Amino acid sequence: MKRMMDNKTVVTAVLAALIGMPAFAGNPDRAGSAGATQLLINPWARSSGWGLANTASLRGVEAMFGNVAGLSQVRKTEVAFSNTQWLSGSGVTINTVGVGQKVGSSGVIGITATVMGFGDLEVTTYDTPEGGRGTFSPSLANIGLAYSKSFSNSIHGGILVRSISEAISNVRSSGIAFDAGIHYVTGPKDNVHFGIALKNVGPAMRFAGDGLSVQGILTTGSDQLTLEHRSASAELPSLLNIGFGYDYHLNDMHRLTFSGTFISNSFTKDQGIIGVEYAFRKMFHLRGGYMFEGGINSDEDRTTVLTGPSAGLSVDLPFGSEKESVIALDYGYQTTNPFSGVHSLGIRISL
């Protein structure tokens, strides 16, 4: 009885927070004005297979992107790595690594790092637009530190702080972002999932460096003067995720999970994602999803490179004396236009 009362209290508090929270309305008129938009790219293979429809049931290290509350489900230690070919054919790659470690009886500390690579780009200037002056490579990276805790069998919450870095050789910008999330699990077999996450909240970012400086000579003399242009600041692409999931157990060997996520973006159109996953003996997983957004089916009105469908699969291989440790291989694919889609391949070891 006490647990039921506690759960009702938490659910009431969450709903009250939702009602009282300032509304995030999709605002396509502000598209392109946000900074650090790489924070919107899901770098993990497992969850990208159904378009991040599973924000309400994310578990382990991957949860540090979609909903940090799911980090609390790390059993002892979990290590994951994922490589994403972003917009295959463009030469952009994303490498992500994450580690989660159980601390105490119900807490988990996690750290994650993501690096984007663009290859070698030709240096062009106003005087030499054709290049020929060498190459450069931009650097985009972020590192996140998270803590998540299970307050009961039904309530899980977490927070994350993420440092952001963007740079070329003579211009640099850095910032900091905060995430927070909560999971609520209920049902006769803990098969009903509800989740909410607030992501990418932090101060605006601004570029600075020698690349924004201009040297000249005063007309009244021979003294040289250096002038620095101040770049405009850019806000972070804050968003709110609200997710729901339901596990339907056909029997001990087969499971179907239906999930949905609503994403309220502060700088672009709002999105709705639905997905389904089939699991066989908790070892083989096949999943797919579809993302809805205003104008996504029209080449003229679509404002995202993603075209909606996604698919993926995973193989979880248990090992150890009690078969509770797992090594998993994950693959995820998202369709795009132009380019040849987004391909993600990951590996995860859970002890």
TAMO-V750058 format. One record per pair of residues at least 6 apart in sequence whose ideal C-beta (glycine too) atoms are under 6 Angstrom apart, sorted by the first residue. I is the first residue (numbers start at 1). J is the second residue. D is the distance in Angstrom with one decimal. If there is no record, write none. Layout:
i->I j->J d->D
i->I j->J d->D
This chain:
i->7 j->154 d->5.2
i->10 j->155 d->5.2
i->24 j->240 d->4.8
i->24 j->264 d->3.8
i->24 j->266 d->5.3
i->26 j->265 d->5.3
i->26 j->269 d->4.4
i->26 j->270 d->3.6
i->28 j->269 d->5.2
i->30 j->267 d->4.7
i->31 j->268 d->4.9
i->34 j->235 d->5.8
i->34 j->237 d->4.2
i->34 j->267 d->4.3
i->35 j->205 d->4.4
i->35 j->234 d->3.1
i->36 j->164 d->5.1
i->36 j->236 d->5.7
i->37 j->237 d->5.5
i->38 j->116 d->6.0
i->38 j->140 d->5.5
i->39 j->200 d->5.1
i->40 j->237 d->5.5
i->42 j->48 d->4.9
i->42 j->52 d->5.3
i->42 j->65 d->5.8
i->43 j->82 d->5.7
i->43 j->84 d->5.4
i->43 j->94 d->4.8
i->43 j->96 d->3.9
i->43 j->114 d->5.3
i->44 j->62 d->4.4
i->44 j->65 d->5.9
i->44 j->82 d->5.1
i->45 j->82 d->4.9
i->45 j->330 d->4.0
i->45 j->331 d->5.8
i->45 j->332 d->4.4
i->45 j->344 d->3.7
i->45 j->345 d->5.6
i->45 j->346 d->3.5
i->46 j->62 d->5.8
i->46 j->314 d->5.8
i->46 j->330 d->4.2
i->47 j->54 d->6.0
i->47 j->62 d->5.4
i->47 j->66 d->5.9
i->48 j->332 d->3.7
i->48 j->344 d->5.1
i->49 j->287 d->4.8
i->49 j->312 d->1.8
i->49 j->332 d->3.7
i->50 j->275 d->3.2
i->50 j->287 d->4.4
i->50 j->288 d->5.9
i->50 j->289 d->3.4
i->50 j->310 d->5.9
i->51 j->273 d->4.7
i->51 j->289 d->3.7
i->51 j->291 d->4.9
i->51 j->310 d->4.2
i->52 j->66 d->5.5
i->53 j->259 d->4.4
i->53 j->260 d->6.0
i->53 j->261 d->5.2
i->53 j->273 d->4.3
i->53 j->274 d->5.7
i->53 j->275 d->3.1
i->53 j->289 d->4.6
i->54 j->259 d->4.5
i->55 j->66 d->4.6
i->55 j->67 d->4.9
i->55 j->195 d->5.3
i->55 j->241 d->4.9
i->55 j->243 d->3.6
i->55 j->261 d->4.6
i->56 j->193 d->4.1
i->56 j->194 d->5.6
i->56 j->195 d->3.6
i->56 j->243 d->3.4
i->56 j->244 d->5.3
i->56 j->245 d->4.3
i->57 j->193 d->4.4
i->57 j->245 d->4.2
i->58 j->66 d->4.7
i->58 j->67 d->5.2
i->58 j->70 d->3.8
i->59 j->70 d->4.9
i->59 j->73 d->4.0
i->60 j->73 d->5.9
i->60 j->74 d->5.5
i->60 j->78 d->5.1
i->61 j->78 d->5.2
i->61 j->80 d->4.3
i->61 j->98 d->3.7
i->61 j->100 d->4.9
i->63 j->70 d->3.0
i->63 j->71 d->4.8
i->64 j->71 d->5.9
i->64 j->98 d->6.0
i->64 j->110 d->5.4
i->64 j->112 d->4.7
i->64 j->144 d->5.8
i->64 j->146 d->5.2
i->64 j->160 d->6.0
i->67 j->181 d->4.0
i->67 j->195 d->5.0
i->67 j->197 d->4.0
i->68 j->146 d->5.1
i->68 j->148 d->5.8
i->68 j->158 d->3.7
i->68 j->160 d->4.5
i->68 j->179 d->5.3
i->68 j->181 d->4.7
i->69 j->148 d->5.9
i->69 j->156 d->4.6
i->69 j->157 d->5.1
i->69 j->158 d->4.5
i->69 j->181 d->4.1
i->69 j->182 d->5.1
i->69 j->183 d->4.2
i->71 j->100 d->5.7
i->71 j->108 d->5.1
i->71 j->110 d->4.9
i->71 j->146 d->5.7
i->71 j->148 d->3.7
i->71 j->158 d->5.4
i->72 j->108 d->5.3
i->72 j->148 d->4.0
i->72 j->149 d->5.8
i->72 j->150 d->4.6
i->72 j->156 d->4.4
i->74 j->100 d->4.0
i->74 j->102 d->5.8
i->74 j->108 d->4.7
i->76 j->102 d->5.2
i->76 j->351 d->4.9
i->77 j->101 d->5.5
i->77 j->351 d->4.5
i->78 j->100 d->4.4
i->78 j->350 d->4.6
i->79 j->99 d->5.3
i->79 j->349 d->5.0
i->80 j->98 d->4.9
i->80 j->348 d->4.2
i->81 j->97 d->5.0
i->81 j->347 d->5.5
i->82 j->96 d->4.8
i->82 j->344 d->5.8
i->82 j->346 d->3.6
i->83 j->95 d->5.6
i->83 j->345 d->5.5
i->84 j->94 d->4.1
i->84 j->344 d->4.3
i->85 j->343 d->4.5
i->86 j->92 d->4.3
i->86 j->94 d->5.5
i->86 j->342 d->5.8
i->87 j->336 d->6.0
i->87 j->339 d->4.0
i->88 j->340 d->4.1
i->88 j->341 d->5.6
i->88 j->343 d->5.6
i->89 j->339 d->5.0
i->89 j->340 d->5.0
i->90 j->339 d->5.7
i->91 j->119 d->4.6
i->92 j->118 d->5.7
i->93 j->117 d->4.6
i->94 j->116 d->5.3
i->95 j->115 d->5.2
i->96 j->114 d->4.5
i->97 j->113 d->5.5
i->98 j->112 d->4.0
i->99 j->111 d->5.4
i->100 j->108 d->5.4
i->100 j->110 d->4.3
i->101 j->109 d->5.4
i->102 j->108 d->5.5
i->103 j->109 d->5.4
i->106 j->149 d->5.5
i->106 j->150 d->4.4
i->107 j->149 d->4.7
i->108 j->148 d->5.0
i->109 j->147 d->5.7
i->110 j->146 d->4.2
i->111 j->145 d->5.5
i->112 j->144 d->4.6
i->113 j->143 d->4.8
i->114 j->142 d->5.4
i->115 j->141 d->4.7
i->116 j->140 d->4.1
i->118 j->138 d->5.3
i->120 j->135 d->3.9
i->120 j->137 d->5.7
i->121 j->136 d->5.8
i->122 j->131 d->3.9
i->122 j->135 d->5.9
i->123 j->133 d->4.5
i->123 j->134 d->5.1
i->123 j->136 d->5.6
i->124 j->131 d->5.2
i->136 j->168 d->5.9
i->136 j->169 d->5.9
i->138 j->168 d->5.3
i->139 j->167 d->4.7
i->140 j->166 d->5.3
i->141 j->165 d->5.0
i->142 j->162 d->5.3
i->142 j->164 d->4.8
i->143 j->163 d->5.1
i->144 j->160 d->5.2
i->144 j->162 d->4.0
i->145 j->161 d->5.6
i->146 j->158 d->6.0
i->146 j->160 d->3.9
i->148 j->158 d->3.1
i->150 j->156 d->5.0
i->154 j->185 d->5.1
i->154 j->186 d->5.9
i->156 j->183 d->4.2
i->157 j->182 d->4.6
i->158 j->181 d->5.6
i->159 j->180 d->5.0
i->160 j->179 d->4.2
i->161 j->178 d->5.6
i->162 j->177 d->4.6
i->163 j->176 d->5.7
i->164 j->175 d->4.4
i->165 j->174 d->5.2
i->166 j->173 d->4.8
i->170 j->209 d->5.1
i->170 j->210 d->4.5
i->170 j->211 d->3.6
i->171 j->207 d->5.3
i->171 j->209 d->4.1
i->171 j->211 d->3.9
i->172 j->209 d->5.2
i->173 j->205 d->5.0
i->173 j->207 d->4.4
i->175 j->205 d->4.0
i->176 j->202 d->5.1
i->177 j->200 d->4.9
i->177 j->202 d->4.1
i->177 j->236 d->5.5
i->178 j->201 d->5.0
i->178 j->202 d->5.8
i->179 j->199 d->4.8
i->180 j->198 d->5.3
i->181 j->197 d->3.6
i->182 j->196 d->5.7
i->183 j->195 d->4.9
i->184 j->194 d->4.4
i->185 j->193 d->5.7
i->186 j->192 d->4.9
i->191 j->247 d->3.8
i->192 j->246 d->5.8
i->193 j->245 d->3.8
i->194 j->244 d->5.8
i->195 j->243 d->4.4
i->196 j->242 d->5.3
i->197 j->241 d->4.3
i->198 j->240 d->5.6
i->199 j->239 d->5.3
i->200 j->236 d->4.7
i->200 j->237 d->5.5
i->200 j->238 d->4.9
i->201 j->238 d->5.2
i->202 j->236 d->5.2
i->204 j->233 d->4.1
i->204 j->235 d->5.0
i->205 j->234 d->5.5
i->206 j->231 d->5.6
i->206 j->233 d->4.6
i->207 j->231 d->4.3
i->212 j->228 d->5.8
i->212 j->229 d->4.6
i->213 j->226 d->5.5
i->213 j->228 d->4.8
i->214 j->227 d->5.0
i->215 j->226 d->5.2
i->216 j->225 d->5.6
i->217 j->224 d->5.6
i->218 j->225 d->5.8
i->237 j->267 d->5.3
i->238 j->266 d->4.6
i->239 j->263 d->5.7
i->239 j->265 d->4.9
i->240 j->264 d->4.4
i->241 j->261 d->5.9
i->241 j->263 d->5.7
i->242 j->262 d->4.8
i->243 j->261 d->4.2
i->244 j->260 d->5.4
i->245 j->259 d->4.2
i->246 j->258 d->5.1
i->247 j->257 d->5.0
i->248 j->256 d->4.5
i->249 j->255 d->5.3
i->253 j->281 d->5.2
i->255 j->279 d->4.4
i->256 j->278 d->5.7
i->257 j->277 d->4.5
i->258 j->276 d->5.4
i->259 j->275 d->4.9
i->260 j->274 d->4.8
i->261 j->273 d->4.6
i->262 j->272 d->5.4
i->263 j->271 d->4.3
i->264 j->270 d->5.3
i->269 j->293 d->5.1
i->269 j->294 d->5.0
i->271 j->291 d->5.7
i->271 j->293 d->4.9
i->272 j->292 d->4.3
i->273 j->289 d->5.9
i->273 j->291 d->4.8
i->274 j->290 d->5.8
i->275 j->289 d->3.3
i->277 j->285 d->5.9
i->277 j->287 d->3.9
i->278 j->286 d->4.9
i->279 j->285 d->5.0
i->283 j->316 d->5.2
i->285 j->314 d->4.2
i->286 j->313 d->5.2
i->287 j->312 d->5.2
i->288 j->311 d->4.5
i->289 j->310 d->4.6
i->290 j->308 d->5.2
i->290 j->309 d->5.6
i->291 j->308 d->5.1
i->295 j->301 d->3.0
i->295 j->302 d->5.2
i->296 j->302 d->5.3
i->296 j->308 d->5.5
i->305 j->336 d->4.9
i->306 j->334 d->5.9
i->306 j->336 d->5.7
i->307 j->335 d->4.7
i->307 j->337 d->5.1
i->309 j->335 d->4.9
i->310 j->334 d->4.4
i->311 j->333 d->5.4
i->312 j->331 d->5.6
i->312 j->332 d->3.8
i->313 j->331 d->5.6
i->314 j->328 d->5.8
i->314 j->330 d->4.6
i->315 j->329 d->5.0
i->316 j->326 d->5.1
i->316 j->328 d->4.5
i->317 j->327 d->5.2
i->318 j->326 d->5.4
i->319 j->325 d->5.4
i->325 j->351 d->5.0
i->326 j->350 d->4.6
i->327 j->349 d->5.2
i->328 j->348 d->4.4
i->329 j->347 d->5.8
i->330 j->346 d->4.2
i->331 j->345 d->5.6
i->332 j->344 d->4.3
i->333 j->341 d->5.8
i->333 j->343 d->5.8
i->334 j->342 d->4.2
i->335 j->341 d->5.4
